[in-house]
Amino acid sequence: MAFKGFLQKAKEAVPLAAEEAEKRVQEVRERLDQDKDGKPDVVEKALEEAKKALEEAKARLAELDQDQDGIPHRLKALSESAKKAAETAKAKAEEAARLLRERLGKDA
């Protein structure tokens, strides 16, 4: 008989526990969604900040890449300077090699 009484109390407690849990879930939802739009405010704020950061990054890229060819101008200018320096160094090395060959050819 004691088991039947325990079973009856458990049957009565389950709906009450479920109801209490549902109330707590609703309270948490309300605390997370102060503006009552169905979306947790912290998630909305994070999305807004991400969108803002993306727009700022796009604006900065547009500022750096004025002709919109996908290469920032400063990088392009640096690349062109490095290419010119390499070409100049190659030309000087070739000239030095030519002079060395001439000198070795005269001494031999």
C-alpha positions as CSV (number, residue, x, y, z in Angstrom):
1,M,0.0,0.0,0.0
2,A,2.8,2.4,0.7
3,F,4.1,2.0,-2.8
4,K,0.6,3.0,-4.2
5,G,0.7,6.1,-2.0
6,F,4.2,7.0,-3.2
7,L,3.1,6.4,-6.8
8,Q,0.0,8.6,-6.4
9,K,2.2,11.4,-4.9
10,A,4.6,11.1,-7.8
11,K,1.7,11.3,-10.3
12,E,0.6,14.5,-8.6
13,A,4.1,16.0,-8.3
14,V,5.0,15.6,-12.0
15,P,2.5,18.0,-13.4
16,L,3.3,20.5,-10.7
17,A,7.1,20.2,-11.4
18,A,6.5,20.6,-15.1
19,E,4.3,23.7,-14.5
20,E,7.0,25.2,-12.2
21,A,9.7,24.5,-14.8
22,E,7.7,26.1,-17.5
23,K,7.2,29.2,-15.3
24,R,11.0,29.4,-14.7
25,V,11.7,29.0,-18.4
26,Q,9.2,31.8,-19.2
27,E,10.9,34.1,-16.6
28,V,14.3,33.5,-18.1
29,R,13.0,34.2,-21.6
30,E,11.4,37.5,-20.3
31,R,14.7,38.5,-18.7
32,L,16.7,37.7,-21.9
33,D,14.2,39.5,-24.1
34,Q,13.4,42.8,-22.5
35,D,12.1,44.4,-25.7
36,K,9.6,41.5,-26.2
37,D,10.4,40.9,-29.9
38,G,11.0,37.1,-29.5
39,K,14.8,37.3,-29.8
40,P,17.2,37.4,-26.8
41,D,18.6,40.9,-26.5
42,V,22.2,39.7,-26.1
43,V,22.0,37.9,-29.4
44,E,20.5,40.9,-31.1
45,K,23.3,43.1,-29.7
46,A,26.0,40.7,-30.8
47,L,24.5,40.6,-34.4
48,E,24.4,44.4,-34.5
49,E,28.0,44.7,-33.4
50,A,29.0,42.1,-36.0
51,K,27.2,44.0,-38.7
52,K,28.8,47.2,-37.6
53,A,32.3,45.7,-37.6
54,L,31.7,44.2,-41.1
55,E,30.6,47.6,-42.4
56,E,33.6,49.3,-40.9
57,A,35.9,46.7,-42.5
58,K,34.3,47.2,-45.9
59,A,34.6,50.9,-45.6
60,R,38.3,50.6,-44.6
61,L,39.0,48.2,-47.5
62,A,37.3,50.6,-49.9
63,E,39.4,53.4,-48.5
64,L,42.6,51.4,-49.1
65,D,41.6,50.1,-52.5
66,Q,40.3,53.2,-54.3
67,D,40.3,51.7,-57.8
68,Q,38.6,48.5,-56.4
69,D,40.9,46.1,-58.1
70,G,41.2,44.0,-55.0
71,I,44.7,45.2,-54.1
72,P,45.1,48.0,-51.5
73,H,47.0,51.0,-53.0
74,R,49.8,51.0,-50.4
75,L,50.5,47.4,-51.0
76,K,50.4,47.9,-54.8
77,A,52.9,50.9,-54.5
78,L,55.1,48.8,-52.2
79,S,55.0,45.9,-54.6
80,E,55.9,48.2,-57.5
81,S,58.8,49.7,-55.6
82,A,60.1,46.3,-54.7
83,K,59.9,45.2,-58.3
84,K,61.8,48.3,-59.5
85,A,64.5,47.7,-56.8
86,A,64.8,44.1,-57.9
87,E,65.2,45.2,-61.5
88,T,67.8,47.8,-60.6
89,A,69.7,45.2,-58.4
90,K,69.6,42.7,-61.3
91,A,70.9,45.3,-63.8
92,K,73.8,46.3,-61.4
93,A,74.6,42.6,-60.8
94,E,74.7,42.0,-64.6
95,E,76.9,45.1,-65.1
96,A,79.3,43.9,-62.3
97,A,79.5,40.5,-63.8
98,R,80.2,42.0,-67.2
99,L,83.0,44.2,-65.8
100,L,84.4,41.2,-63.9
101,R,84.4,39.1,-67.1
102,E,86.2,41.9,-69.0
103,R,88.8,42.4,-66.3
104,L,89.4,38.6,-66.0
105,G,89.6,38.4,-69.8
106,K,92.3,41.1,-69.9
107,D,94.4,39.7,-67.1
108,A,94.4,36.2,-68.6
